Amino acid sequence: MGDGTEAVRPDRRTILALGGHEFSRRRGNEALRDYMLALAEGPEPRICLLPTASGDPAEQIAAFRSSLGGLHCRLSHLSLFRLEQEGVGDLARHLHSQDLIYVGGGSMVNLLAIWRAHGLDRILRSCWQSGVALAGQSAGAMCWFEWGITRSAGETRLAPGLGLVPGMLSVHYHRDPDRRRGLLDAVAERAEPGYGVDDGAGILIRGERAVLAVSARDGASAWRVEPDGRGRAREIDLAPAPLPSPRPAIDEVGADVVELRHLRALRAGRPITRR
């Protein structure tokens, strides 16, 4: 105050957009889960699941609670399809009381229509502005952007999101070539940038700016896609930071199994491949 300057306060608006993720012990999922939890403040953060995009399936809710249940956090979920059974009360109060809100995958178009019917589009924007961290995968990642490359109606197309983050997002980027092509075409046509994110990878957004890419699987990455000035689009690999897994995944191939495969390949005269 003495020199007339004010300290710049850090922007607490946080979004973690995941290309593909599930609450299981398959490769990369627990590493992304732990990274997500580290974004939530407090010794026992409050985490709420919004499984709206898939119709609030019991399996997704059970997997969420199983994966996070043994950790130091307080869990809740909000089923908009079964509000009369939830006992949550005031939706805005409940969501504003959370440290992190996780949105599952499914139909982006249906997700946003249902949110708007219940006023959650306004509530979630307010939560984000007040510092509640937002995270999600697939539709639960694209919904925060201005546009998402969705397959909610079958064919790949551009659909409007909540617009918290400028630009476009495409998920399952290399697993679904149509989504990748849809983003490249949209960036070239609109001359606006976007992002493509693989399953097992994510982009951390502070305020309205992507500040870091992360990856929990070998080969999983994230790209910034920009117009090249000649009517086409170019991809820039964001070189994501690798995330360590807290324990071996259930689909991890052990060293003994790899060695046995190599021996069998040598005896059969086949080339050795590493996975």
MISE-441867 format. One record per residue (C-alpha): residue number from 1; residue in three letters; y, x, z. Coordinates in steps of 0.02 Angstrom, whole numbers, plus 50000, padded with zeros to 5 digits. Layout:
% MISE-441867
<r NUM, "ALA", <Y, X, Z>>,
...
//
This chain:
% MISE-441867
<r 1, "MET", <50000, 50000, 50000>>,
<r 2, "GLY", <50117, 50144, 50035>>,
<r 3, "ASP", <50127, 50200, 49852>>,
<r 4, "GLY", <50135, 50024, 49782>>,
<r 5, "THR", <49960, 50028, 49706>>,
<r 6, "GLU", <49814, 49915, 49747>>,
<r 7, "ALA", <49631, 49962, 49751>>,
<r 8, "VAL", <49530, 49890, 49607>>,
<r 9, "ARG", <49400, 49771, 49676>>,
<r 10, "PRO", <49228, 49785, 49595>>,
<r 11, "ASP", <49175, 49639, 49485>>,
<r 12, "ARG", <49033, 49552, 49579>>,
<r 13, "ARG", <48985, 49441, 49433>>,
<r 14, "THR", <48808, 49496, 49390>>,
<r 15, "ILE", <48678, 49441, 49263>>,
<r 16, "LEU", <48507, 49518, 49226>>,
<r 17, "ALA", <48446, 49459, 49056>>,
<r 18, "LEU", <48260, 49493, 49029>>,
<r 19, "GLY", <48177, 49484, 48858>>,
<r 20, "GLY", <48012, 49426, 48932>>,
<r 21, "HIS", <47944, 49428, 49111>>,
<r 22, "GLU", <47821, 49334, 49219>>,
<r 23, "PHE", <47779, 49332, 49404>>,
<r 24, "SER", <47613, 49423, 49391>>,
<r 25, "ARG", <47539, 49596, 49417>>,
<r 26, "ARG", <47529, 49634, 49232>>,
<r 27, "ARG", <47617, 49791, 49172>>,
<r 28, "GLY", <47802, 49797, 49209>>,
<r 29, "ASN", <47821, 49630, 49294>>,
<r 30, "GLU", <47829, 49692, 49473>>,
<r 31, "ALA", <47948, 49833, 49426>>,
<r 32, "LEU", <48069, 49708, 49349>>,
<r 33, "ARG", <48048, 49593, 49499>>,
<r 34, "ASP", <48092, 49733, 49620>>,
<r 35, "TYR", <48243, 49785, 49516>>,
<r 36, "MET", <48302, 49604, 49515>>,
<r 37, "LEU", <48284, 49593, 49705>>,
<r 38, "ALA", <48388, 49751, 49725>>,
<r 39, "LEU", <48533, 49658, 49643>>,
<r 40, "ALA", <48531, 49526, 49780>>,
<r 41, "GLU", <48634, 49573, 49932>>,
<r 42, "GLY", <48578, 49565, 50113>>,
<r 43, "PRO", <48425, 49620, 50212>>,
<r 44, "GLU", <48335, 49455, 50178>>,
<r 45, "PRO", <48410, 49388, 50016>>,
<r 46, "ARG", <48396, 49205, 49969>>,
<r 47, "ILE", <48313, 49183, 49799>>,
<r 48, "CYS", <48305, 49017, 49708>>,
<r 49, "LEU", <48196, 48981, 49556>>,
<r 50, "LEU", <48256, 48860, 49421>>,
<r 51, "PRO", <48102, 48821, 49313>>,
<r 52, "THR", <48192, 48685, 49213>>,
<r 53, "ALA", <48161, 48757, 49039>>,
<r 54, "SER", <47973, 48728, 49052>>,
<r 55, "GLY", <47984, 48560, 49139>>,
<r 56, "ASP", <47967, 48627, 49317>>,
<r 57, "PRO", <47781, 48673, 49303>>,
<r 58, "ALA", <47687, 48692, 49466>>,
<r 59, "GLU", <47603, 48850, 49401>>,
<r 60, "GLN", <47769, 48941, 49376>>,
<r 61, "ILE", <47829, 48891, 49549>>,
<r 62, "ALA", <47665, 48948, 49628>>,
<r 63, "ALA", <47671, 49115, 49537>>,
<r 64, "PHE", <47852, 49142, 49594>>,
<r 65, "ARG", <47808, 49109, 49775>>,
<r 66, "SER", <47650, 49215, 49766>>,
<r 67, "SER", <47740, 49365, 49691>>,
<r 68, "LEU", <47889, 49363, 49810>>,
<r 69, "GLY", <47808, 49282, 49962>>,
<r 70, "GLY", <47759, 49445, 50046>>,
<r 71, "LEU", <47930, 49525, 50025>>,
<r 72, "HIS", <48084, 49518, 50135>>,
<r 73, "CYS", <48171, 49369, 50055>>,
<r 74, "ARG", <48194, 49183, 50079>>,
<r 75, "LEU", <48128, 49079, 49936>>,
<r 76, "SER", <48169, 48908, 49866>>,
<r 77, "HIS", <48149, 48819, 49701>>,
<r 78, "LEU", <48243, 48676, 49623>>,
<r 79, "SER", <48145, 48551, 49518>>,
<r 80, "LEU", <48267, 48440, 49426>>,
<r 81, "PHE", <48123, 48335, 49360>>,
<r 82, "ARG", <48072, 48293, 49540>>,
<r 83, "LEU", <48234, 48289, 49637>>,
<r 84, "GLU", <48178, 48139, 49739>>,
<r 85, "GLN", <48040, 48248, 49813>>,
<r 86, "GLU", <48142, 48406, 49837>>,
<r 87, "GLY", <48246, 48366, 49989>>,
<r 88, "VAL", <48375, 48495, 49935>>,
<r 89, "GLY", <48523, 48380, 49960>>,
<r 90, "ASP", <48686, 48442, 49886>>,
<r 91, "LEU", <48641, 48545, 49732>>,
<r 92, "ALA", <48805, 48642, 49728>>,
<r 93, "ARG", <48794, 48686, 49912>>,
<r 94, "HIS", <48614, 48745, 49896>>,
<r 95, "LEU", <48645, 48853, 49743>>,
<r 96, "HIS", <48806, 48927, 49812>>,
<r 97, "SER", <48709, 48979, 49968>>,
<r 98, "GLN", <48591, 49089, 49866>>,
<r 99, "ASP", <48602, 49277, 49837>>,
<r 100, "LEU", <48510, 49268, 49671>>,
<r 101, "ILE", <48459, 49126, 49555>>,
<r 102, "TYR", <48314, 49157, 49434>>,
<r 103, "VAL", <48292, 49048, 49279>>,
<r 104, "GLY", <48122, 49038, 49196>>,
<r 105, "GLY", <48082, 49029, 49011>>,
<r 106, "GLY", <48045, 48882, 48896>>,
<r 107, "SER", <48160, 48780, 48787>>,
<r 108, "MET", <48341, 48839, 48790>>,
<r 109, "VAL", <48405, 48679, 48708>>,
<r 110, "ASN", <48315, 48566, 48833>>,
<r 111, "LEU", <48366, 48677, 48978>>,
<r 112, "LEU", <48552, 48663, 48941>>,
<r 113, "ALA", <48543, 48476, 48906>>,
<r 114, "ILE", <48461, 48443, 49074>>,
<r 115, "TRP", <48580, 48559, 49166>>,
<r 116, "ARG", <48730, 48469, 49092>>,
<r 117, "ALA", <48658, 48300, 49141>>,
<r 118, "HIS", <48653, 48359, 49322>>,
<r 119, "GLY", <48815, 48459, 49318>>,
<r 120, "LEU", <48725, 48625, 49340>>,
<r 121, "ASP", <48820, 48705, 49196>>,
<r 122, "ARG", <48979, 48694, 49301>>,
<r 123, "ILE", <48891, 48737, 49464>>,
<r 124, "LEU", <48807, 48893, 49395>>,
<r 125, "ARG", <48969, 48955, 49318>>,
<r 126, "SER", <49051, 48935, 49488>>,
<r 127, "CYS", <48905, 49026, 49573>>,
<r 128, "TRP", <48923, 49171, 49451>>,
<r 129, "GLN", <49111, 49181, 49478>>,
<r 130, "SER", <49086, 49185, 49667>>,
<r 131, "GLY", <48962, 49330, 49660>>,
<r 132, "VAL", <48791, 49246, 49661>>,
<r 133, "ALA", <48681, 49356, 49549>>,
<r 134, "LEU", <48598, 49268, 49402>>,
<r 135, "ALA", <48436, 49323, 49319>>,
<r 136, "GLY", <48310, 49252, 49199>>,
<r 137, "GLN", <48192, 49281, 49056>>,
<r 138, "SER", <48181, 49212, 48879>>,
<r 139, "ALA", <48278, 49046, 48880>>,
<r 140, "GLY", <48332, 49093, 49057>>,
<r 141, "ALA", <48416, 49248, 48985>>,
<r 142, "MET", <48491, 49177, 48825>>,
<r 143, "CYS", <48572, 49030, 48915>>,
<r 144, "TRP", <48708, 49141, 48990>>,
<r 145, "PHE", <48770, 49203, 48820>>,
<r 146, "GLU", <48882, 49118, 48693>>,
<r 147, "TRP", <48733, 49102, 48577>>,
<r 148, "GLY", <48545, 49124, 48585>>,
<r 149, "ILE", <48413, 49142, 48449>>,
<r 150, "THR", <48301, 48997, 48498>>,
<r 151, "ARG", <48141, 48917, 48435>>,
<r 152, "SER", <48164, 48759, 48539>>,
<r 153, "ALA", <48150, 48651, 48382>>,
<r 154, "GLY", <48013, 48755, 48302>>,
<r 155, "GLU", <48111, 48856, 48175>>,
<r 156, "THR", <48219, 49002, 48228>>,
<r 157, "ARG", <48402, 48956, 48241>>,
<r 158, "LEU", <48563, 48996, 48331>>,
<r 159, "ALA", <48601, 48883, 48480>>,
<r 160, "PRO", <48753, 48881, 48596>>,
<r 161, "GLY", <48735, 48940, 48775>>,
<r 162, "LEU", <48848, 48929, 48928>>,
<r 163, "GLY", <48961, 49068, 48861>>,
<r 164, "LEU", <48972, 49172, 49020>>,
<r 165, "VAL", <48933, 49327, 48916>>,
<r 166, "PRO", <49013, 49356, 48745>>,
<r 167, "GLY", <48902, 49372, 48592>>,
<r 168, "MET", <48721, 49330, 48551>>,
<r 169, "LEU", <48552, 49369, 48628>>,
<r 170, "SER", <48378, 49370, 48552>>,
<r 171, "VAL", <48224, 49389, 48664>>,
<r 172, "HIS", <48041, 49437, 48633>>,
<r 173, "TYR", <48126, 49549, 48506>>,
<r 174, "HIS", <47982, 49643, 48425>>,
<r 175, "ARG", <47844, 49524, 48478>>,
<r 176, "ASP", <47925, 49386, 48374>>,
<r 177, "PRO", <47990, 49458, 48207>>,
<r 178, "ASP", <48073, 49292, 48163>>,
<r 179, "ARG", <48187, 49305, 48315>>,
<r 180, "ARG", <48233, 49483, 48268>>,
<r 181, "ARG", <48272, 49432, 48090>>,
<r 182, "GLY", <48370, 49282, 48155>>,
<r 183, "LEU", <48483, 49396, 48258>>,
<r 184, "LEU", <48508, 49522, 48118>>,
<r 185, "ASP", <48555, 49382, 47998>>,
<r 186, "ALA", <48671, 49297, 48124>>,
<r 187, "VAL", <48763, 49460, 48164>>,
<r 188, "ALA", <48783, 49500, 47979>>,
<r 189, "GLU", <48842, 49324, 47936>>,
<r 190, "ARG", <48961, 49299, 48082>>,
<r 191, "ALA", <49018, 49481, 48096>>,
<r 192, "GLU", <48994, 49468, 48285>>,
<r 193, "PRO", <48887, 49582, 48395>>,
<r 194, "GLY", <48731, 49535, 48491>>,
<r 195, "TYR", <48582, 49604, 48587>>,
<r 196, "GLY", <48395, 49607, 48559>>,
<r 197, "VAL", <48279, 49632, 48708>>,
<r 198, "ASP", <48091, 49662, 48710>>,
<r 199, "ASP", <47969, 49590, 48835>>,
<r 200, "GLY", <47967, 49706, 48985>>,
<r 201, "ALA", <48149, 49759, 48963>>,
<r 202, "GLY", <48318, 49692, 49015>>,
<r 203, "ILE", <48506, 49711, 49009>>,
<r 204, "LEU", <48615, 49717, 49164>>,
<r 205, "ILE", <48784, 49634, 49140>>,
<r 206, "ARG", <48931, 49658, 49258>>,
<r 207, "GLY", <49071, 49537, 49227>>,
<r 208, "GLU", <49062, 49508, 49040>>,
<r 209, "ARG", <49003, 49682, 48991>>,
<r 210, "ALA", <48828, 49754, 48972>>,
<r 211, "VAL", <48824, 49911, 49079>>,
<r 212, "LEU", <48640, 49962, 49081>>,
<r 213, "ALA", <48474, 49931, 48995>>,
<r 214, "VAL", <48311, 49946, 49093>>,
<r 215, "SER", <48129, 49952, 49041>>,
<r 216, "ALA", <47968, 49931, 49140>>,
<r 217, "ARG", <47844, 49961, 48998>>,
<r 218, "ASP", <47815, 50102, 48875>>,
<r 219, "GLY", <47893, 50056, 48709>>,
<r 220, "ALA", <47994, 49910, 48777>>,
<r 221, "SER", <48179, 49931, 48738>>,
<r 222, "ALA", <48344, 49842, 48710>>,
<r 223, "TRP", <48464, 49854, 48565>>,
<r 224, "ARG", <48645, 49817, 48530>>,
<r 225, "VAL", <48658, 49740, 48357>>,
<r 226, "GLU", <48825, 49762, 48268>>,
<r 227, "PRO", <48897, 49718, 48097>>,
<r 228, "ASP", <48899, 49874, 47988>>,
<r 229, "GLY", <49055, 49827, 47890>>,
<r 230, "ARG", <48956, 49803, 47729>>,
<r 231, "GLY", <48888, 49629, 47761>>,
<r 232, "ARG", <48735, 49688, 47856>>,
<r 233, "ALA", <48685, 49725, 48036>>,
<r 234, "ARG", <48631, 49886, 48121>>,
<r 235, "GLU", <48530, 49911, 48279>>,
<r 236, "ILE", <48580, 50036, 48413>>,
<r 237, "ASP", <48443, 50080, 48539>>,
<r 238, "LEU", <48517, 50068, 48714>>,
<r 239, "ALA", <48390, 50196, 48782>>,
<r 240, "PRO", <48345, 50096, 48938>>,
<r 241, "ALA", <48318, 50177, 49106>>,
<r 242, "PRO", <48132, 50172, 49155>>,
<r 243, "LEU", <48087, 50071, 49309>>,
<r 244, "PRO", <47945, 50129, 49422>>,
<r 245, "SER", <47804, 50009, 49464>>,
<r 246, "PRO", <47771, 49983, 49651>>,
<r 247, "ARG", <47581, 49988, 49623>>,
<r 248, "PRO", <47456, 49996, 49478>>,
<r 249, "ALA", <47458, 49843, 49368>>,
<r 250, "ILE", <47301, 49737, 49351>>,
<r 251, "ASP", <47295, 49775, 49164>>,
<r 252, "GLU", <47326, 49962, 49189>>,
<r 253, "VAL", <47193, 50071, 49109>>,
<r 254, "GLY", <47130, 50199, 49234>>,
<r 255, "ALA", <47116, 50385, 49194>>,
<r 256, "ASP", <46926, 50379, 49207>>,
<r 257, "VAL", <46918, 50240, 49079>>,
<r 258, "VAL", <47034, 50334, 48961>>,
<r 259, "GLU", <46926, 50491, 48977>>,
<r 260, "LEU", <46767, 50393, 48941>>,
<r 261, "ARG", <46847, 50318, 48785>>,
<r 262, "HIS", <46895, 50492, 48726>>,
<r 263, "LEU", <46719, 50559, 48749>>,
<r 264, "ARG", <46644, 50413, 48654>>,
<r 265, "ALA", <46770, 50436, 48513>>,
<r 266, "LEU", <46728, 50622, 48501>>,
<r 267, "ARG", <46541, 50589, 48494>>,
<r 268, "ALA", <46566, 50458, 48359>>,
<r 269, "GLY", <46683, 50570, 48260>>,
<r 270, "ARG", <46826, 50444, 48274>>,
<r 271, "PRO", <47009, 50494, 48295>>,
<r 272, "ILE", <47070, 50487, 48475>>,
<r 273, "THR", <47208, 50361, 48512>>,
<r 274, "ARG", <47306, 50352, 48674>>,
<r 275, "ARG", <47367, 50188, 48750>>,
//
